[in-house]
């Protein structure tokens, strides 16, 4: 497979200089193994996908690293959590940085073991799918903040995407293999969904009915960009609300979906507390909801939701790729149904962002920004509308029309 340069390389290299252990987590097929193999080509590579190695790691964990001492790269660490305590013993004894490079697809299970065994010894990086910056070979790698300083730096390298190309990318998704090798879209995502359920879902929980789980995933994909409503999903899929909640946790822990929390403080009592749901790969969401071509998706009823999902994912990637695991991103909605798609909190400032599938952004798209002035003790920064217009221009003295390529 053709290697696509990843922004996370610099973050992982920095982590290896700071910590004895580096863990790359993320969804299946986002390129975790490829990234670390590229970075650590001069050290031994072991994978727990190998059944013999996995058996050895489980049954003989204490001697597992004696035949292949660190530095070493170990793939799919989640299959043998007992190794964490021996990794701890090894790094405590050596005191060296950059000794273990680990990958794993199931974030929550690993985090429990990491927090118990390797606290303070491990740098954790969440690798997403390709960002638009990476697809366009744009080297710029800073978290998105809609302010003068960010855009001043961003303008030097931004690579525009025309309307047709952008919708092709949204439909194609951001899995590296789809862009490196130009694979068949239908076949790739059919195999992806099957492998995901057979490997990751079974490892995380006992899901007896795979057909119902696919139906559940499809119902969630159909609601990307919406406020979470598990009761409606449970009725539609014929499962209980507790089961829907448990299955949602699987989608979250395997980095398939992201829940955007509402902005809430004790002062602002009128905020709703329900998160918004986003699929992290629009290609998988399009496959599940049967939008089979970019043209049909762009013209369809879910076009706005898919554009919003893509932009939210791009903003998240700009943080994940610099090593920020939990970016301070929120949405605003009050009981009067006044909503703002994204609030970015940074250094005591709130930056409001709307996301609109329009090439003609105007003041009507930022009218709800004014509700933020009622929040006590909060400073409101610049903001704007991320849209399909291709130029960065002012809407008013504080807010901009922001082309999606500038994110």
C-alpha positions as a LaTeX table, in Angstrom:
\begin{tabular}{lrrr}
\hline
Residue & $x$ (\AA) & $y$ (\AA) & $z$ (\AA) \\
\hline
Unk1 & 0.00 & 0.00 & 0.00 \\
Unk2 & 1.23 & 3.50 & $-0.82$ \\
Unk3 & 2.18 & 5.29 & 2.40 \\
Unk4 & 0.39 & 8.57 & 3.08 \\
Unk5 & 2.30 & 10.86 & 5.42 \\
Unk6 & 0.42 & 11.32 & 8.71 \\
Unk7 & 0.45 & 14.40 & 10.90 \\
Unk8 & 0.48 & 12.14 & 13.96 \\
Unk9 & 4.05 & 11.08 & 13.13 \\
Unk10 & 5.46 & 14.20 & 14.75 \\
Unk11 & 3.23 & 13.73 & 17.80 \\
Unk12 & 4.25 & 10.07 & 18.19 \\
Unk13 & 7.94 & 10.96 & 17.77 \\
Unk14 & 7.60 & 13.60 & 20.49 \\
Unk15 & 5.84 & 11.09 & 22.78 \\
Unk16 & 8.64 & 8.54 & 22.25 \\
Unk17 & 11.15 & 11.09 & 23.53 \\
Unk18 & 9.03 & 11.78 & 26.62 \\
Unk19 & 7.74 & 8.31 & 27.60 \\
Unk20 & 9.04 & 4.72 & 27.62 \\
Unk21 & 5.75 & 3.50 & 26.11 \\
Unk22 & 3.77 & 4.94 & 23.18 \\
Unk23 & 0.23 & 3.67 & 22.48 \\
Unk24 & $-1.54$ & 4.45 & 19.21 \\
Unk25 & $-5.26$ & 3.77 & 19.52 \\
Unk26 & $-8.04$ & 4.31 & 16.98 \\
Unk27 & $-10.64$ & 2.61 & 14.83 \\
Unk28 & $-9.90$ & $-0.44$ & 12.74 \\
Unk29 & $-8.11$ & 0.35 & 9.43 \\
Unk30 & $-7.15$ & 3.97 & 10.23 \\
Unk31 & $-3.46$ & 3.17 & 9.78 \\
Unk32 & $-2.13$ & 2.57 & 13.30 \\
Unk33 & 0.14 & $-0.32$ & 12.32 \\
Unk34 & 1.29 & 1.34 & 9.11 \\
Unk35 & 2.21 & 4.53 & 10.98 \\
Unk36 & 4.26 & 2.78 & 13.65 \\
Unk37 & 5.93 & 0.41 & 11.17 \\
Unk38 & 6.98 & 3.46 & 9.18 \\
Unk39 & 8.37 & 5.12 & 12.31 \\
Unk40 & 10.02 & 2.03 & 13.85 \\
Unk41 & 11.30 & 0.11 & 10.84 \\
Unk42 & 14.58 & $-0.66$ & 12.64 \\
Unk43 & 13.08 & $-2.52$ & 15.61 \\
Unk44 & 11.31 & $-5.93$ & 15.87 \\
Unk45 & 7.61 & $-6.11$ & 15.03 \\
Unk46 & 5.22 & $-8.51$ & 16.79 \\
Unk47 & 1.49 & $-8.85$ & 16.24 \\
Unk48 & $-1.05$ & $-10.49$ & 18.49 \\
Unk49 & $-3.12$ & $-11.25$ & 15.39 \\
Unk50 & $-0.72$ & $-14.20$ & 15.16 \\
Unk51 & $-2.51$ & $-16.97$ & 17.14 \\
Unk52 & 0.76 & $-18.59$ & 18.27 \\
Unk53 & 2.14 & $-15.30$ & 19.59 \\
Unk54 & $-1.20$ & $-14.49$ & 21.23 \\
Unk55 & $-1.29$ & $-17.86$ & 23.00 \\
Unk56 & 2.25 & $-17.26$ & 24.23 \\
Unk57 & 1.39 & $-13.73$ & 25.40 \\
Unk58 & $-1.58$ & $-15.02$ & 27.38 \\
Unk59 & $-0.06$ & $-18.19$ & 28.83 \\
Unk60 & 3.56 & $-17.08$ & 29.25 \\
Unk61 & 3.22 & $-13.32$ & 29.76 \\
Unk62 & 6.19 & $-13.22$ & 32.14 \\
Unk63 & 8.64 & $-14.50$ & 29.55 \\
Unk64 & 7.04 & $-12.98$ & 26.43 \\
Unk65 & 9.61 & $-10.21$ & 25.99 \\
Unk66 & 12.67 & $-12.32$ & 26.86 \\
Unk67 & 13.03 & $-13.65$ & 23.32 \\
Unk68 & 12.31 & $-10.20$ & 21.82 \\
Unk69 & 13.49 & $-7.57$ & 24.31 \\
Unk70 & 12.64 & $-3.89$ & 23.84 \\
Unk71 & 12.70 & $-1.69$ & 21.92 \\
Unk72 & 9.84 & $-3.49$ & 20.20 \\
Unk73 & 6.59 & $-2.75$ & 18.39 \\
Unk74 & 3.56 & $-4.78$ & 19.49 \\
Unk75 & 0.36 & $-4.76$ & 17.44 \\
Unk76 & $-3.18$ & $-5.33$ & 18.83 \\
Unk77 & $-2.18$ & $-5.10$ & 22.50 \\
Unk78 & $-5.83$ & $-5.26$ & 23.60 \\
Unk79 & $-5.86$ & $-9.02$ & 23.04 \\
Unk80 & $-3.34$ & $-9.60$ & 25.86 \\
Unk81 & $-3.92$ & $-7.03$ & 28.64 \\
Unk82 & $-1.83$ & $-9.17$ & 31.03 \\
Unk83 & 1.28 & $-7.88$ & 29.24 \\
Unk84 & 0.82 & $-4.37$ & 30.65 \\
Unk85 & 2.22 & $-5.25$ & 34.08 \\
Unk86 & 5.34 & $-6.84$ & 32.50 \\
Unk87 & 5.81 & $-3.80$ & 30.27 \\
Unk88 & 5.70 & $-1.69$ & 33.45 \\
Unk89 & 8.36 & $-3.85$ & 35.10 \\
Unk90 & 10.59 & $-3.64$ & 32.03 \\
Unk91 & 10.45 & 0.15 & 31.64 \\
Unk92 & 10.90 & 0.73 & 35.37 \\
Unk93 & 14.02 & $-1.42$ & 35.29 \\
Unk94 & 15.57 & 0.16 & 32.17 \\
Unk95 & 14.54 & 3.80 & 32.69 \\
Unk96 & 14.81 & 4.37 & 28.93 \\
Unk97 & 12.41 & 6.27 & 26.67 \\
Unk98 & 10.83 & 4.87 & 23.52 \\
Unk99 & 11.01 & 1.18 & 24.47 \\
Unk100 & 7.50 & $-0.10$ & 23.61 \\
Unk101 & 5.36 & 1.01 & 20.67 \\
Unk102 & 1.84 & $-0.39$ & 20.97 \\
Unk103 & $-1.31$ & $-0.30$ & 18.86 \\
Unk104 & $-4.88$ & $-1.22$ & 19.74 \\
Unk105 & $-8.41$ & $-0.72$ & 18.42 \\
Unk106 & $-10.48$ & $-0.84$ & 21.61 \\
Unk107 & $-9.84$ & 2.32 & 23.52 \\
Unk108 & $-11.91$ & 1.97 & 26.71 \\
Unk109 & $-10.73$ & $-1.51$ & 27.71 \\
Unk110 & $-7.13$ & $-0.48$ & 27.16 \\
Unk111 & $-7.50$ & 2.76 & 29.10 \\
Unk112 & $-8.53$ & 0.80 & 32.18 \\
Unk113 & $-5.42$ & $-1.37$ & 31.98 \\
Unk114 & $-3.19$ & 1.57 & 31.12 \\
Unk115 & $-4.44$ & 3.64 & 34.06 \\
Unk116 & $-3.83$ & 0.74 & 36.41 \\
Unk117 & $-0.43$ & $-0.35$ & 35.07 \\
Unk118 & 1.32 & 2.39 & 33.11 \\
Unk119 & 0.21 & 5.72 & 34.55 \\
Unk120 & 2.92 & 8.31 & 33.97 \\
Unk121 & 4.89 & 5.96 & 31.72 \\
Unk122 & 2.85 & 6.07 & 28.53 \\
Unk123 & 2.04 & 8.58 & 25.82 \\
Unk124 & $-1.40$ & 7.88 & 24.33 \\
Unk125 & $-2.37$ & 9.07 & 20.85 \\
Unk126 & $-5.78$ & 8.64 & 19.22 \\
Unk127 & $-5.23$ & 8.21 & 15.48 \\
Unk128 & $-8.26$ & 9.14 & 13.36 \\
Unk129 & $-8.83$ & 8.51 & 9.68 \\
Unk130 & $-7.14$ & 10.76 & 7.16 \\
Unk131 & $-7.83$ & 14.44 & 7.56 \\
Unk132 & $-8.58$ & 16.61 & 4.54 \\
Unk133 & $-5.20$ & 18.24 & 5.19 \\
Unk134 & $-3.50$ & 14.84 & 4.87 \\
Unk135 & $-5.48$ & 13.88 & 1.78 \\
Unk136 & $-4.38$ & 17.14 & 0.14 \\
Unk137 & $-0.77$ & 16.70 & 1.31 \\
Unk138 & $-1.03$ & 19.87 & 3.40 \\
Unk139 & 1.66 & 19.91 & 6.11 \\
Unk140 & $-0.18$ & 22.38 & 8.37 \\
Unk141 & $-0.82$ & 20.72 & 11.73 \\
Unk142 & $-2.40$ & 22.94 & 14.38 \\
Unk143 & $-5.76$ & 22.61 & 16.16 \\
Unk144 & $-8.58$ & 24.56 & 14.54 \\
Unk145 & $-9.52$ & 27.78 & 16.34 \\
Unk146 & $-11.45$ & 30.36 & 14.28 \\
Unk147 & $-9.22$ & 33.29 & 15.21 \\
Unk148 & $-6.90$ & 35.74 & 13.49 \\
Unk149 & $-3.74$ & 33.97 & 14.66 \\
Unk150 & $-4.88$ & 30.57 & 13.33 \\
Unk151 & $-5.99$ & 31.89 & 9.94 \\
Unk152 & $-2.81$ & 33.94 & 9.59 \\
Unk153 & $-0.80$ & 30.70 & 9.79 \\
Unk154 & $-3.32$ & 28.60 & 7.87 \\
Unk155 & $-3.36$ & 30.73 & 4.71 \\
Unk156 & 0.24 & 29.85 & 3.83 \\
Unk157 & $-0.50$ & 26.20 & 3.01 \\
Unk158 & $-4.26$ & 25.75 & 2.51 \\
Unk159 & $-5.19$ & 23.46 & $-0.40$ \\
Unk160 & $-8.65$ & 24.12 & $-1.81$ \\
Unk161 & $-11.02$ & 21.32 & $-2.82$ \\
Unk162 & $-13.65$ & 21.98 & $-5.46$ \\
Unk163 & $-17.28$ & 21.13 & $-4.80$ \\
Unk164 & $-17.28$ & 17.83 & $-6.71$ \\
Unk165 & $-14.04$ & 16.61 & $-5.12$ \\
Unk166 & $-15.24$ & 17.46 & $-1.62$ \\
Unk167 & $-18.39$ & 15.38 & $-1.97$ \\
Unk168 & $-16.38$ & 12.53 & $-3.43$ \\
Unk169 & $-14.19$ & 12.60 & $-0.29$ \\
Unk170 & $-17.19$ & 12.81 & 2.05 \\
Unk171 & $-18.74$ & 9.79 & 0.30 \\
Unk172 & $-15.47$ & 7.86 & $-0.02$ \\
Unk173 & $-14.64$ & 8.28 & 3.65 \\
Unk174 & $-11.22$ & 8.78 & 5.16 \\
Unk175 & $-9.77$ & 5.30 & 5.59 \\
Unk176 & $-6.18$ & 5.40 & 4.27 \\
Unk177 & $-6.57$ & 2.28 & 2.11 \\
Unk178 & $-9.41$ & 3.92 & 0.18 \\
Unk179 & $-7.15$ & 6.81 & $-0.81$ \\
Unk180 & $-3.84$ & 4.98 & $-1.20$ \\
Unk181 & $-5.08$ & 2.06 & $-3.27$ \\
Unk182 & $-8.39$ & 3.30 & $-4.74$ \\
Unk183 & $-10.35$ & 0.27 & $-3.53$ \\
Unk184 & $-13.92$ & $-0.56$ & $-4.48$ \\
Unk185 & $-16.10$ & 1.44 & $-2.06$ \\
Unk186 & $-18.91$ & $-1.11$ & $-1.72$ \\
Unk187 & $-16.61$ & $-4.09$ & $-1.22$ \\
Unk188 & $-14.33$ & $-2.25$ & 1.24 \\
Unk189 & $-17.08$ & $-1.12$ & 3.61 \\
Unk190 & $-18.95$ & $-4.43$ & 3.39 \\
Unk191 & $-15.77$ & $-6.20$ & 4.50 \\
Unk192 & $-15.08$ & $-3.49$ & 7.08 \\
Unk193 & $-18.48$ & $-3.87$ & 8.76 \\
Unk194 & $-18.20$ & $-7.66$ & 8.78 \\
Unk195 & $-14.67$ & $-7.66$ & 10.23 \\
Unk196 & $-15.57$ & $-4.99$ & 12.79 \\
Unk197 & $-18.46$ & $-7.04$ & 14.16 \\
Unk198 & $-16.62$ & $-10.37$ & 14.08 \\
Unk199 & $-13.46$ & $-9.02$ & 15.74 \\
Unk200 & $-14.00$ & $-5.84$ & 17.77 \\
Unk201 & $-17.65$ & $-6.23$ & 18.78 \\
Unk202 & $-17.25$ & $-9.84$ & 19.92 \\
Unk203 & $-14.16$ & $-8.88$ & 21.91 \\
Unk204 & $-15.95$ & $-6.05$ & 23.69 \\
Unk205 & $-19.30$ & $-7.71$ & 24.46 \\
Unk206 & $-21.42$ & $-10.74$ & 23.79 \\
Unk207 & $-23.64$ & $-9.64$ & 20.92 \\
Unk208 & $-25.72$ & $-12.63$ & 19.99 \\
Unk209 & $-27.63$ & $-11.15$ & 17.06 \\
Unk210 & $-25.22$ & $-9.72$ & 14.48 \\
Unk211 & $-28.08$ & $-8.73$ & 12.16 \\
Unk212 & $-29.63$ & $-6.61$ & 14.90 \\
Unk213 & $-26.29$ & $-5.02$ & 15.66 \\
Unk214 & $-25.90$ & $-4.00$ & 11.99 \\
Unk215 & $-29.44$ & $-2.65$ & 12.11 \\
Unk216 & $-28.50$ & $-0.71$ & 15.25 \\
Unk217 & $-25.36$ & 0.70 & 13.56 \\
Unk218 & $-27.47$ & 1.72 & 10.57 \\
Unk219 & $-30.04$ & 3.45 & 12.78 \\
Unk220 & $-27.22$ & 5.39 & 14.46 \\
Unk221 & $-25.66$ & 6.32 & 11.11 \\
Unk222 & $-29.04$ & 7.62 & 9.96 \\
Unk223 & $-28.98$ & 9.96 & 12.98 \\
Unk224 & $-25.48$ & 11.37 & 12.53 \\
Unk225 & $-25.50$ & 15.07 & 13.36 \\
Unk226 & $-28.57$ & 14.70 & 15.59 \\
Unk227 & $-29.12$ & 14.78 & 19.34 \\
Unk228 & $-28.90$ & 11.29 & 20.80 \\
Unk229 & $-32.25$ & 9.56 & 21.29 \\
Unk230 & $-31.72$ & 5.98 & 22.40 \\
Unk231 & $-35.43$ & 5.41 & 23.03 \\
Unk232 & $-36.25$ & 6.05 & 19.37 \\
Unk233 & $-33.36$ & 3.84 & 18.23 \\
Unk234 & $-34.43$ & 0.99 & 20.54 \\
Unk235 & $-38.00$ & 1.12 & 19.19 \\
Unk236 & $-36.75$ & 1.13 & 15.60 \\
Unk237 & $-34.34$ & $-1.76$ & 16.06 \\
Unk238 & $-36.37$ & $-3.91$ & 18.45 \\
Unk239 & $-33.87$ & $-3.87$ & 21.31 \\
Unk240 & $-34.18$ & $-2.56$ & 24.85 \\
Unk241 & $-32.86$ & 0.86 & 25.85 \\
Unk242 & $-30.20$ & $-0.70$ & 28.15 \\
Unk243 & $-29.03$ & $-2.85$ & 25.22 \\
Unk244 & $-28.94$ & 0.20 & 22.95 \\
Unk245 & $-26.91$ & 2.03 & 25.58 \\
Unk246 & $-24.47$ & $-0.90$ & 25.87 \\
Unk247 & $-24.12$ & $-1.19$ & 22.09 \\
Unk248 & $-23.56$ & 2.56 & 21.82 \\
Unk249 & $-20.67$ & 2.23 & 24.28 \\
Unk250 & $-19.16$ & $-0.36$ & 21.91 \\
Unk251 & $-19.36$ & 2.08 & 18.98 \\
Unk252 & $-17.72$ & 4.76 & 21.13 \\
Unk253 & $-14.99$ & 2.53 & 22.53 \\
Unk254 & $-14.02$ & 1.30 & 19.08 \\
Unk255 & $-13.89$ & 4.87 & 17.71 \\
Unk256 & $-16.80$ & 4.48 & 15.30 \\
Unk257 & $-18.89$ & 7.29 & 16.77 \\
Unk258 & $-18.23$ & 10.43 & 18.78 \\
Unk259 & $-20.60$ & 12.11 & 21.22 \\
Unk260 & $-20.34$ & 15.90 & 21.24 \\
Unk261 & $-21.37$ & 17.14 & 24.70 \\
Unk262 & $-23.57$ & 20.18 & 25.23 \\
Unk263 & $-22.03$ & 23.30 & 26.69 \\
Unk264 & $-23.28$ & 23.43 & 30.25 \\
Unk265 & $-22.49$ & 25.20 & 33.48 \\
Unk266 & $-24.32$ & 25.57 & 36.76 \\
Unk267 & $-25.04$ & 29.17 & 35.87 \\
Unk268 & $-26.74$ & 28.41 & 32.57 \\
Unk269 & $-29.64$ & 26.31 & 33.80 \\
Unk270 & $-31.52$ & 26.36 & 30.49 \\
Unk271 & $-29.03$ & 24.21 & 28.58 \\
Unk272 & $-30.02$ & 20.73 & 27.50 \\
Unk273 & $-27.73$ & 17.89 & 28.56 \\
Unk274 & $-28.19$ & 15.44 & 25.68 \\
Unk275 & $-25.08$ & 14.93 & 23.49 \\
Unk276 & $-25.05$ & 14.98 & 19.69 \\
Unk277 & $-24.01$ & 11.87 & 17.80 \\
Unk278 & $-21.48$ & 11.88 & 14.96 \\
Unk279 & $-20.03$ & 9.03 & 12.90 \\
Unk280 & $-16.28$ & 9.56 & 12.64 \\
Unk281 & $-16.08$ & 8.16 & 9.09 \\
Unk282 & $-18.63$ & 9.51 & 6.63 \\
Unk283 & $-17.86$ & 6.71 & 4.17 \\
Unk284 & $-18.98$ & 4.05 & 6.64 \\
Unk285 & $-22.08$ & 6.09 & 7.51 \\
Unk286 & $-22.92$ & 6.46 & 3.80 \\
Unk287 & $-22.48$ & 2.72 & 3.24 \\
Unk288 & $-24.75$ & 1.81 & 6.15 \\
Unk289 & $-27.47$ & 4.27 & 5.07 \\
Unk290 & $-27.17$ & 3.21 & 1.39 \\
Unk291 & $-26.11$ & 6.50 & $-0.19$ \\
Unk292 & $-24.23$ & 4.67 & $-2.91$ \\
Unk293 & $-22.76$ & 7.53 & $-4.95$ \\
Unk294 & $-21.42$ & 11.01 & $-4.12$ \\
Unk295 & $-24.05$ & 12.57 & $-6.39$ \\
Unk296 & $-26.96$ & 10.85 & $-4.66$ \\
Unk297 & $-25.54$ & 11.74 & $-1.23$ \\
Unk298 & $-24.99$ & 15.41 & $-2.10$ \\
Unk299 & $-28.53$ & 15.77 & $-3.46$ \\
Unk300 & $-30.20$ & 13.69 & $-0.75$ \\
Unk301 & $-32.10$ & 14.48 & 2.42 \\
Unk302 & $-29.06$ & 13.79 & 4.63 \\
Unk303 & $-26.60$ & 16.02 & 2.73 \\
Unk304 & $-26.59$ & 18.69 & 5.44 \\
Unk305 & $-26.08$ & 16.12 & 8.20 \\
Unk306 & $-23.21$ & 14.49 & 6.31 \\
Unk307 & $-21.52$ & 17.83 & 5.64 \\
Unk308 & $-21.82$ & 18.73 & 9.33 \\
Unk309 & $-20.51$ & 15.29 & 10.34 \\
Unk310 & $-17.52$ & 15.65 & 8.02 \\
Unk311 & $-16.64$ & 19.10 & 9.39 \\
Unk312 & $-16.97$ & 18.04 & 13.03 \\
Unk313 & $-14.71$ & 15.08 & 12.29 \\
Unk314 & $-12.17$ & 17.39 & 10.62 \\
Unk315 & $-12.12$ & 19.69 & 13.65 \\
Unk316 & $-11.63$ & 16.68 & 15.95 \\
Unk317 & $-8.77$ & 15.39 & 13.78 \\
Unk318 & $-6.98$ & 18.73 & 14.04 \\
Unk319 & $-6.84$ & 18.15 & 17.81 \\
Unk320 & $-6.21$ & 14.38 & 17.85 \\
Unk321 & $-3.31$ & 14.73 & 15.40 \\
Unk322 & $-1.49$ & 17.05 & 17.78 \\
Unk323 & $-1.95$ & 14.68 & 20.72 \\
Unk324 & $-4.99$ & 16.29 & 22.37 \\
Unk325 & $-7.16$ & 13.35 & 23.46 \\
Unk326 & $-10.12$ & 15.31 & 24.85 \\
Unk327 & $-10.54$ & 18.60 & 22.99 \\
Unk328 & $-12.81$ & 21.17 & 24.63 \\
Unk329 & $-15.52$ & 21.01 & 21.97 \\
Unk330 & $-19.24$ & 21.42 & 22.70 \\
Unk331 & $-22.51$ & 22.37 & 21.08 \\
Unk332 & $-25.04$ & 24.86 & 22.41 \\
Unk333 & $-28.77$ & 24.40 & 22.55 \\
Unk334 & $-31.20$ & 25.93 & 25.00 \\
Unk335 & $-34.83$ & 25.18 & 25.77 \\
Unk336 & $-35.86$ & 27.81 & 23.22 \\
Unk337 & $-34.23$ & 25.60 & 20.56 \\
Unk338 & $-31.53$ & 28.15 & 19.82 \\
Unk339 & $-28.55$ & 26.11 & 18.71 \\
Unk340 & $-24.90$ & 26.66 & 17.80 \\
Unk341 & $-23.18$ & 23.72 & 16.13 \\
Unk342 & $-19.75$ & 24.01 & 17.78 \\
Unk343 & $-18.30$ & 25.91 & 20.71 \\
Unk344 & $-14.52$ & 25.71 & 21.02 \\
Unk345 & $-13.23$ & 26.56 & 24.49 \\
Unk346 & $-9.63$ & 27.69 & 24.74 \\
Unk347 & $-7.79$ & 29.80 & 27.33 \\
Unk348 & $-11.01$ & 31.02 & 28.92 \\
Unk349 & $-12.51$ & 32.03 & 25.56 \\
Unk350 & $-15.48$ & 30.54 & 23.69 \\
Unk351 & $-15.34$ & 30.50 & 19.88 \\
Unk352 & $-18.73$ & 29.83 & 18.19 \\
Unk353 & $-18.97$ & 27.99 & 14.86 \\
Unk354 & $-21.92$ & 27.18 & 12.62 \\
Unk355 & $-21.68$ & 24.49 & 9.92 \\
Unk356 & $-23.84$ & 25.03 & 6.85 \\
Unk357 & $-24.04$ & 23.32 & 3.46 \\
Unk358 & $-24.25$ & 26.63 & 1.66 \\
Unk359 & $-22.09$ & 28.67 & $-0.69$ \\
Unk360 & $-23.83$ & 31.88 & 0.37 \\
Unk361 & $-23.24$ & 32.40 & 4.12 \\
Unk362 & $-24.85$ & 35.42 & 5.72 \\
Unk363 & $-25.71$ & 37.08 & 9.00 \\
Unk364 & $-28.78$ & 34.87 & 9.38 \\
Unk365 & $-26.45$ & 31.91 & 9.96 \\
Unk366 & $-24.84$ & 33.51 & 13.01 \\
Unk367 & $-27.91$ & 35.06 & 14.62 \\
Unk368 & $-27.86$ & 32.63 & 17.54 \\
Unk369 & $-24.32$ & 33.68 & 18.49 \\
Unk370 & $-25.88$ & 36.60 & 20.38 \\
Unk371 & $-27.34$ & 34.25 & 23.03 \\
Unk372 & $-23.80$ & 33.66 & 24.28 \\
Unk373 & $-23.67$ & 37.25 & 25.52 \\
Unk374 & $-26.05$ & 36.22 & 28.30 \\
Unk375 & $-23.54$ & 33.76 & 29.75 \\
Unk376 & $-21.93$ & 35.21 & 32.84 \\
Unk377 & $-18.18$ & 35.04 & 33.27 \\
Unk378 & $-17.56$ & 33.84 & 29.71 \\
Unk379 & $-15.54$ & 35.70 & 27.09 \\
Unk380 & $-16.78$ & 35.28 & 23.53 \\
Unk381 & $-14.14$ & 35.15 & 20.82 \\
Unk382 & $-14.35$ & 35.35 & 17.05 \\
Unk383 & $-16.32$ & 32.73 & 15.14 \\
Unk384 & $-17.86$ & 32.01 & 11.82 \\
Unk385 & $-19.70$ & 29.74 & 9.43 \\
Unk386 & $-17.84$ & 26.76 & 7.95 \\
Unk387 & $-19.40$ & 26.38 & 4.54 \\
Unk388 & $-18.95$ & 25.63 & 0.83 \\
Unk389 & $-17.95$ & 29.15 & $-0.19$ \\
Unk390 & $-14.33$ & 29.11 & $-1.31$ \\
Unk391 & $-13.04$ & 32.37 & 0.21 \\
Unk392 & $-12.31$ & 33.48 & 3.77 \\
Unk393 & $-14.30$ & 36.71 & 4.07 \\
Unk394 & $-15.97$ & 38.67 & 6.91 \\
Unk395 & $-19.65$ & 38.29 & 7.68 \\
Unk396 & $-19.46$ & 41.02 & 10.30 \\
Unk397 & $-16.72$ & 42.58 & 12.42 \\
Unk398 & $-16.23$ & 39.41 & 14.50 \\
Unk399 & $-17.29$ & 36.47 & 12.35 \\
Unk400 & $-16.08$ & 34.98 & 9.08 \\
Unk401 & $-17.25$ & 32.82 & 6.23 \\
Unk402 & $-14.81$ & 29.88 & 6.54 \\
Unk403 & $-14.21$ & 27.51 & 3.60 \\
Unk404 & $-14.14$ & 23.87 & 4.75 \\
Unk405 & $-10.60$ & 23.56 & 3.34 \\
Unk406 & $-9.41$ & 26.12 & 5.91 \\
Unk407 & $-10.38$ & 23.93 & 8.89 \\
\hline
\end{tabular}
